[in-house]
Amino acid sequence: MYANGSFKNPFADFDFTKFAGEFKFPMVNIESIVEANRKNFAAITTAGTSTVESLKTIAQRQGDMLRAALEDFSKHGSEVLAAATVEEKAAKQIDFAKKSYDVVLANAKELGELYTKGQSEAFGVLNDRIAELTDEVKAAIAKK
C-alpha cells in the first residue's frame, strides 16, 4: 500500500502479448509428441511380447530336451543291464557317451539359434522404431 492508501498494479498497463511477440518461441506440436510416444510404447510392448514368447519357446524346448535325455538314459540303463558280457556293456556305454555328446552339441546349437532368433525379432522392432523416429525428427526439423 502506498502512503495515500491506494495501490496501483505496475503491470496493469503492460502489454504482455507485445513483449512475448518479440521472442521467437518454437511451436510445439503436442499431437505429434503424443503420437510419437504412442508408437514408442507400441514398439516396446511388441518387443517385450516377442521376448516373452521367445523365452517360452526356449523353456518348452529345454523341457523337451530334458525329457528326451532322461528317456534315453533309462533306455540305455536297461540295455547295459541286458548285455551279456562286460565287453558288450562297455561298448554300449561308449556308444551312449558318443550319442549323448552329439545330442548335447545339437541341443546347444538349437538353443543358441532360438536365443538369436528371439533377440533379433525383439531388437528388430526397436531398431525399426528408432529409424522411424529419427526420420520423424529430421522431418520436423526440416519444416522449420
PyMOL commands that set and color helices and strands:
alter all, ss='L'
color gray80, all
select helices_A, chain A and resi 16-21+30-82+86-143
alter helices_A, ss='H'
color red, helices_A
deselect
rebuild
show_as cartoon
